[in-house]
Amino acid sequence: MKPCGRCHDAAQKSAVPAALQKFDLDQVDWASALTESKLGFMRDRFADAKMTGSERQRVETYLKAEWARRAVLPPEVRNRERVP
């Protein structure tokens, strides 16, 4: 998630407070803060980012794995957003 790290990693000096409110890569469970639609938006954001083909593939692999992980969760857990 290197392209996100500039703004979404509290451990970096370049972190943006508004970006950290969305998700923080410094947290182990950072993806749990993202709704299904926000994960889709992440894919769209990366489409515009300057990334290599292998970086894009890594992001796509991650997103597919995260959607698959969520798909097997019980609905009452899957549809619950984490409270910041």
N, C-alpha and C positions, 0 to 999 in steps of 0.2 A: 504494500500500500504506500510505497515511496512517494508518489505524487501528492497524496493527501497529507503526508507528514509535515509539510511546511506549515500548514494552518491548523491541522487537527491532531497535533501531538503536544500535550502540555509540557513535555520534557524539552521541547525546542524553544529557543528564544523567539522564533518567528511565529509562534502559535497565536492565533486570533481568538479572542474571547468568544465572539459570536459563533465561530466555527466549533469551538470546544463545547458549546451548548448543544450542538447537533450530535457530535460524537468525538471521543478522545482516544486516539490510538494508543495512548499510554495505559489505558485500562484493558485488562485481559478480555473482558466481555464487551468490548466497544460496539460490536455489531448488534448486540441486543437492544441498543438504543434506537436502531433504525427500523422503521415500519417497512412493510413490503413495498410501498410506493417510493419510499426514500431509497431503498436498495435499487429500484429501477432507475431512479434519478441519478444514482451513482454511476450506473452504466452509461447514461447519457452524458454525464460530465466527463467521463473518461474518453468518450468519443471525440471530444474537442481538445483533449490534453495532448501535449507533445510526448508521446510514448513510443517505445519500440514495439514491434509486433509481439515479442515474447512477453513484454510487460502487459500488453493488452490481454494476451492469452491467460496470463497469471490472474489478472483481475476477473476475467470471465470465468475461469475455473473456480475462483473463490466464490463468486456470486452464485454459481450453479450449486456449489456445495452448501452454501448457507441456505438457499431456497430449499434444497433437499432435506437438510437438517430440520428446518422449520416445518416442512410438510408432514413429518412423522410425529410431531408434537401434538398432544391433545389440544382441541380448539380453545379451551379456556386458558391455556398457557400460550399457544401460538399467537393469539390475538391480543395479548396483554402487552402494553408498552411499559418499558422500564421507567420508573419514576426517577428523575435526576436527583 
